[in-house]
Amino acid sequence: MDEDYYSIDSILAENQKIQCTFKVEIPDMGHLDGGSERDIKPLSKMQIPLWMAYILIYSDYADFSIPAPFNARVRNALNAEARSVRLSGLVGQGGSWYGFGKMIVRLLDDAPADEISKVLTKTFRDRLLEVIDQAQHFAALGAGGGSASGDGAQMFREGLESMERELFVLAQESAKRTKRWYETTDKSVK
């Protein structure tokens, strides 16, 4: 976290909520759940932002469940065919699935952390080639490709996670610049 302190993506990832189960009574904090209880009772379950959960978990006041974007069902789908999963829908509009996963890994013990870390890495590798390929494809269509190409690019981008969207834009811009350079370069060999 410290190296990402000023990162907007890190701040957004830390704002994701995780399910915590409290081990002890915490007085005068019932308002966190939005309920009418004054205190948080032991074994109470509550959705807590990740930035707050760090303190509770490391102080041994609470445990947490692996969030839905990283549960067994999602991991199995990603292992089967990572390109078919809409990562943007797992953490909310514009959310950072990879950033959230990186922070969840920090909270877990060795074996579960290794498993989620491997899923994050494998998913990124499996999806990267298609992100770059699609970016170059839509860049090649350019403005003359019609509005259908713009709609197709938009639909493709909507399924991407925030980091993937950034890579898509960079790859698209790189393809456009390369094409422009190639078209303006003197082709006569002397």
N, C-alpha and C positions, 0 to 999 in steps of 0.2 A: 504494500500500500504506500509506503513512504516515497518510493520512487515515482508514484503516480499521483502525488498529493494534489497537484494543480491541474490534473487531467480531467476534462469534462466527462470523457468516456468512463473514467474511473469513478467519478462522483455519481454518474447515472447507474453504473453497475452496483455500487454500494447501496443505492437507494432501493434496489429490489428487495422484496420481503421474503423471509423464510419462516417456516413453522417452527416455533420453539415450544418446548415443554419445560415448565419451571420445576425445579427441584426443591426450592425453598419458598417460604412466604416472603413477599416483598411488600412492605407497608407503603401506603400512599401512592401506589403506582398503577392502580386499577384503571385509571383514565387512558392508559396506553392501548387498552383493548376497545375503548369507546363505549364500554358498558357502564353500568351503575355501581359496580363493586368498587369499594374503596381500595382494597388490597388485592394483590395477585396471590392466589392460593397455590400451594404445591400441586403439581400435576395439571395445572391450568395450561391450556394450549393457546398460543397467540401468534399472529403474524407480526413479525418484528423486522424493521429495515436491517439490512446486513451490517451497516455501520454500527448499529446499536447491539446487534447480536454478538459481535466480536467480544465486547466487554462482558456480556452475560455468560457466554460460553467459556471464555478463558478464566472467569472468576468462579466457574463451576456452579453458577446459579441456575443454569438451564442447559438442556440438550437440544439438538435440532434434528429435523428430518431432512433427508436429501430432497431438495426442491423438485417439483414436477418437471422442469426442463432437463433434468439429469436423472430421472428415475429409470428403472430397468426397461420399461416399455420404449422410452425415447432412445436409450442407448442401443437396444436391439434394432430399432428402425434405422438408426445411424450406421450401425455395423452392417446391416443388410444392404442399404443403398443410401448413402449420405446425401446424394444430390437430390433425392426426392422429398426430403424433409424441409419444410419452410421454417428456418431458424428464426425468422423475424416474428413469427406467431408464438414462439415459445416464451419470450421475455417481454412481450409488449411492443408496441409500435416504436421503431427506431432503437430498440434495446440492443445491448451488447451481450449476446449469448456467450461468446468466448471470454469476455471480461468478467462476466458473472461467474462463469465456470472456473476461471483462474482464482477468483476469490473464495469460491466454495472449496476448492482443492486445499487452500490454506487452512481451512477449518477441520478438515478430515484427518483421520489417522492414515498410516502408510498404505495399507491395502486398498481401501476405497479411494484414497487420493490418487494412487497409481492408476486405478481403473478409469476414473473420470479424466485424468490427465491424458491417458492413451486415447480415449474417445475424442477429446478435444483435438489432439494432434492428428489422429486419423481422419476425422471429419474435415479439418482444414485442408489436409493434403488431398483428400478425395474430391473436394469441391473447388479447389483453387484452379485447376486446369479448365473446368467449365466456365468459371467466372472470367478468366482471361480470354478464353475462346469466344464467349458471348460478347464481351466488351469489344474485341477486335471485329467481330461480325457486325455488330451494330454501328461501329465506327466506319467500317467500309461502306455500309449502306448510305451513311451521311445524310445530308439534307435532301438529296435527290431520291432517297429511298421511300418517301411518302410517309403519311401519318401512321400507317400500319406498323412500320418499323419502329417509330417512336413509341407507339402503344406496346409493342412487343418488348422493347427494352425496358419500359416502365414496369410492365408486369413481371419481367424477370427480376428486376431490381427489388421489387416489393417482397420477394421471397428471400432476399439476402439479409444477412446479419449486418450490423453497422460497419464492421471492419471489412467485410466482403464488399459492401457498397463503395467504400473508399477505394479499395483495390480495383473495382470495376471502373470507376471514374478515372483513376490514374491510367489503367490499361487502355481505356477508350481514348483518352487524350494522347497517350503515347502513340497509338496506332494512327491517329489523325495527323500528328506532327511528322511521323515517319512518312506517311503518304504525301504530305505537303512537301517535305524535303525531297523525296524521290521525284516528284513532279516538277520541282523548280531546279533540280540539279542539271547541269549541262551533261547531256548524255553522249556527246561526241568524244571519242577517245583519240588523243593526239599522240 
